[in-house]
Amino acid sequence: MNEDRSVPRAAVCIIGAGPRGTSVLERIAANAPEILGDREFAIHLVDPFPPGSGRTWRTTQSELLWMNSAAEQVTMFPGTSVRCAGPARPGPTTGRWLRESGRGPLHDDRYASRPAQGRYLQEFFHLVRARLPPNLRLHVHRATAVDVRHPGAAHQCVVLDGGLAVPAPQLVLAQGHTDVETDRPHGLVRIGPARADEAELGRIPDGAPVVVRGLGLVFVDCLLLLTEGRGGRFARSRHDGRLHYRPSGREPLLYAGSRRGVPPYPKPAHDLTAPAPPPRHLTAAACRALLRRPGFDFDRDVWPLALQELCRAYYHELFTAHPERTRMDRAAFAAQYEHFAWHDDRAAKLVRAAVPDPDDHFDPDHLTDPLAGLRRVGPLALQQRVRAHLRDSVRRRRDPRHSAHVAVVRALGTVGGVLGELYNGGELPPAAAAAALRRFSVGAFLSSGPPPLRMEQLIALSEAGVVTFTGPGTTVTAEAGHAGVAHDVDDHTEVAHDVDARAGEARTAAAHAAAARAVFRASSPRVRASYTARILLDARLPDPDLARTADPLLRRLLTAGHISEETAPDASGRPRATGAVRVRDGHPVDAAGRAQGTWYLAGPEQFPHADTDAGFFRRNDEIARAVLRHAAGGGPRRVSRGS
Ligand SMILES: Cc1cc2nc3c(=O)[nH]c(=O)nc-3n(C[C@H](O)[C@H](O)[C@H](O)COP(=O)(O)OP(=O)(O)OC[C@H]3O[C@@H](n4cnc5c(N)ncnc54)[C@H](O)[C@@H]3O)c2cc1C
């Protein structure tokens, strides 16, 4: 191991040069003059991928992969709207930068491709580097960090895969969503759970049947790579304006399902017409009062208030922006509606009287589980039902007449913000925090879907027979060549061990024959059909699983006890490992329960929106200032829990 002695000891090593690590770098540069004056300070930025874009936004990936955030909304430049101690450094959004530089078109009117976003991020990095104060030295290492020597000591070093040991008494861990090792059942092909990977998808032969688990954003990425990416083309009919798919003949047959059986709702193509009302029922003060009550239960006490806020926001927008579709004065409606719980019969009666068209009524149950009423349908009826739902959701998300649905998405964000504030302040007990996370998975379903054009493409692929929906509550089993014997396939699949062990014990002809007959089977209890294939595509990001992380540094730090795994109570109240790194005041906690005071965990987050007080920037600013103050001689610093 050769130690790099060319840099001063006052140093920080940022591991991961994606959006998070690059933004922390920007905040260090912005805050350094105030905190360090002209003292020398070294910043090591470590990533095998180019700085700025990192791995997720690398510019060499397919242009078929798009961002799921509107380009005009997101920015890497913290403007004056961010309430942080460091200075504002305003700059363009992705959308403005692409327009002015001509470095990439917007798709579906609003969305940049992922490589185009990567070009913006790399430009951001170059700008930050060009503006570094002269006493700051930046060292970019295109390498993977694999170990930390002398953790916590002044002579702490980060070891890179090439053998270089980088001296840095402080560390920022900004590694993003890391991959997780999964079992590979013998005789079958399993791809994922992981982000869409062109090389991995290349293992799927043309025309092969594939069972797909997951209908979210990773599914959409895979879908495009396996269809347009294999030469198929989408074309809009001049006759009816609908999108059609012309197959190339190389696409596989995808049997796709998920818990709800439908993909998340597409992103709205329009905005609110009227300003949203501030929350009234689910405020931080109301939650604190509930939390003090004996026997507090999140699902019973808080979640109904969240639904109440969604209903209020919906009708507020409907009455304000589309009064011609209502029969009552907005204030009169609101005054009565506030008195009823959202599921109260009197609320339903009031809505029927005030809003004549049932299509305009808001039904949270239907919205969050659109196929709830489905009972043992045939496969063709299911395809029609799902396509009808997709068409309806595209219509509502594209047509400004349905801006009330955008109000629901915004209200979810507001309600999530209230609960996030309590969580970050440590005010939610663990069971309530776990329940809140579970409930708010519905938030992703309602608000974090793909651009609407992606849903139109999915409808076209379904009509062309490339995609077959398998239904709500789809489970996938691996059948190891024994008729009638099926096991659940989970991330830690038992059948995989079983099959591996058997094949390892005796490589008999029978075992080979069993493996040759093995299949994955997708079925839904509410559909009269099941589908088999020898390939399973787990189309989702893996859940965090520190014990199985593929990241060599995290694996090493965990084994050595320098970091540990977080626990949270399960439904029965028993502590369970969550798979995430345990953190206290923004610092990883070691196996003995001590916070690593000079290490900062900066996990992945959505891109910050311009002109908002984005937590992303505030936390990066806090980390940067803590790093600089420590370097200036102030000792380790706390940063907020949300980092
Ligand atoms: C496929 C995908 C699409 C997404 N789309 C959107 C979107 O449209 N809009 C949105 O708001 N959010 C999106 N997100 C959320 C995403 O988390 C953020 O956009 C963002 O990329 C997170 O930034 P990050 O820097 O934390 O992580 P990353 O961008 O993942 O960067 C982490 C970096 O750390 C490096 N690294 C990891 N381990 C090591 C190591 N041991 N040594 C050295 N380097 C290491 C990696 O190579 C990587 O470059 C998406 C996420 C994914 C995975």
The ligand as an SDF file (V2000), in Angstrom:
LIG
                    3D

 53 58  0  0  0  0  0  0  0  0999 V2000
  -32.0360    4.5900  -11.7340 C   0  0  0  0  0  0  0  0  0  0  0  0
  -32.3810    5.7650  -10.8750 C   0  0  0  0  0  0  0  0  0  0  0  0
  -33.1400    6.8070  -11.4010 C   0  0  0  0  0  0  0  0  0  0  0  0
  -33.4530    7.9120  -10.6130 C   0  0  0  0  0  0  0  0  0  0  0  0
  -34.2000    8.9170  -11.1480 N   0  0  0  0  0  0  0  0  0  0  0  0
  -34.4630   10.0140  -10.4070 C   0  0  0  0  0  0  0  0  0  0  0  0
  -35.1750   11.1150  -10.9590 C   0  0  0  0  0  0  0  0  0  0  0  0
  -35.5830   11.0940  -12.1100 O   0  0  0  0  0  0  0  0  0  0  0  0
  -35.4050   12.1920  -10.1790 N   0  0  0  0  0  0  0  0  0  0  0  0
  -34.9600   12.2550   -8.8840 C   0  0  0  0  0  0  0  0  0  0  0  0
  -35.1880   13.2650   -8.2210 O   0  0  0  0  0  0  0  0  0  0  0  0
  -34.2900   11.2160   -8.3350 N   0  0  0  0  0  0  0  0  0  0  0  0
  -34.0260   10.1090   -9.0580 C   0  0  0  0  0  0  0  0  0  0  0  0
  -33.3390    9.0630   -8.5200 N   0  0  0  0  0  0  0  0  0  0  0  0
  -32.9800    9.1310   -7.1200 C   0  0  0  0  0  0  0  0  0  0  0  0
  -31.4590    9.2180   -6.9710 C   0  0  0  0  0  0  0  0  0  0  0  0
  -31.2450    8.6920   -5.7300 O   0  0  0  0  0  0  0  0  0  0  0  0
  -30.8700   10.5920   -7.1390 C   0  0  0  0  0  0  0  0  0  0  0  0
  -31.2710   11.1580   -8.2820 O   0  0  0  0  0  0  0  0  0  0  0  0
  -29.3340   10.6640   -7.1480 C   0  0  0  0  0  0  0  0  0  0  0  0
  -28.6610    9.9840   -8.1660 O   0  0  0  0  0  0  0  0  0  0  0  0
  -28.7770   10.2650   -5.8180 C   0  0  0  0  0  0  0  0  0  0  0  0
  -27.5200   10.8450   -5.7550 O   0  0  0  0  0  0  0  0  0  0  0  0
  -26.3540   10.2180   -4.9060 P   0  0  0  0  0  0  0  0  0  0  0  0
  -25.1580   11.0270   -5.2030 O   0  0  0  0  0  0  0  0  0  0  0  0
  -26.7780   10.0890   -3.4980 O   0  0  0  0  0  0  0  0  0  0  0  0
  -26.2050    8.7270   -5.4510 O   0  0  0  0  0  0  0  0  0  0  0  0
  -25.6380    8.2360   -6.8550 P   0  0  0  0  0  0  0  0  0  0  0  0
  -26.0870    9.1020   -7.9370 O   0  0  0  0  0  0  0  0  0  0  0  0
  -25.9660    6.7970   -6.9140 O   0  0  0  0  0  0  0  0  0  0  0  0
  -24.0660    8.4080   -6.6880 O   0  0  0  0  0  0  0  0  0  0  0  0
  -23.3230    7.6300   -5.7780 C   0  0  0  0  0  0  0  0  0  0  0  0
  -21.9400    7.4270   -6.3450 C   0  0  0  0  0  0  0  0  0  0  0  0
  -21.1520    6.7240   -5.3740 O   0  0  0  0  0  0  0  0  0  0  0  0
  -20.2470    5.8970   -6.0680 C   0  0  0  0  0  0  0  0  0  0  0  0
  -19.7790    4.8460   -5.1530 N   0  0  0  0  0  0  0  0  0  0  0  0
  -20.5140    3.8990   -4.5240 C   0  0  0  0  0  0  0  0  0  0  0  0
  -19.7080    3.1330   -3.7590 N   0  0  0  0  0  0  0  0  0  0  0  0
  -18.4460    3.6150   -3.9120 C   0  0  0  0  0  0  0  0  0  0  0  0
  -17.1770    3.2420   -3.3820 C   0  0  0  0  0  0  0  0  0  0  0  0
  -17.0350    2.2220   -2.5190 N   0  0  0  0  0  0  0  0  0  0  0  0
  -16.0960    3.9480   -3.7720 N   0  0  0  0  0  0  0  0  0  0  0  0
  -16.2080    5.0030   -4.6270 C   0  0  0  0  0  0  0  0  0  0  0  0
  -17.3930    5.4020   -5.1480 N   0  0  0  0  0  0  0  0  0  0  0  0
  -18.4920    4.7060   -4.7950 C   0  0  0  0  0  0  0  0  0  0  0  0
  -21.0590    5.3680   -7.2480 C   0  0  0  0  0  0  0  0  0  0  0  0
  -20.2110    4.9510   -8.3090 O   0  0  0  0  0  0  0  0  0  0  0  0
  -21.9200    6.5810   -7.6080 C   0  0  0  0  0  0  0  0  0  0  0  0
  -21.3700    7.3200   -8.6770 O   0  0  0  0  0  0  0  0  0  0  0  0
  -33.0110    7.9600   -9.2750 C   0  0  0  0  0  0  0  0  0  0  0  0
  -32.2710    6.9000   -8.7540 C   0  0  0  0  0  0  0  0  0  0  0  0
  -31.9420    5.8180   -9.5350 C   0  0  0  0  0  0  0  0  0  0  0  0
  -31.1290    4.7050   -8.9490 C   0  0  0  0  0  0  0  0  0  0  0  0
  1  2  1  0
  2  3  1  0
  2 52  2  0
  3  4  2  0
  4  5  1  0
  4 50  1  0
  5  6  2  0
  6  7  1  0
  6 13  1  0
  7  8  2  0
  7  9  1  0
  9 10  1  0
 10 11  2  0
 10 12  1  0
 12 13  2  0
 13 14  1  0
 14 15  1  0
 14 50  1  0
 15 16  1  0
 16 17  1  0
 16 18  1  0
 18 19  1  0
 18 20  1  0
 20 21  1  0
 20 22  1  0
 22 23  1  0
 23 24  1  0
 24 25  2  0
 24 26  1  0
 24 27  1  0
 27 28  1  0
 28 29  2  0
 28 30  1  0
 28 31  1  0
 31 32  1  0
 32 33  1  0
 33 34  1  0
 33 48  1  0
 34 35  1  0
 35 36  1  0
 35 46  1  0
 36 37  1  0
 36 45  1  0
 37 38  2  0
 38 39  1  0
 39 40  1  0
 39 45  2  0
 40 41  1  0
 40 42  2  0
 42 43  1  0
 43 44  2  0
 44 45  1  0
 46 47  1  0
 46 48  1  0
 48 49  1  0
 50 51  2  0
 51 52  1  0
 52 53  1  0
M  END
$$$$
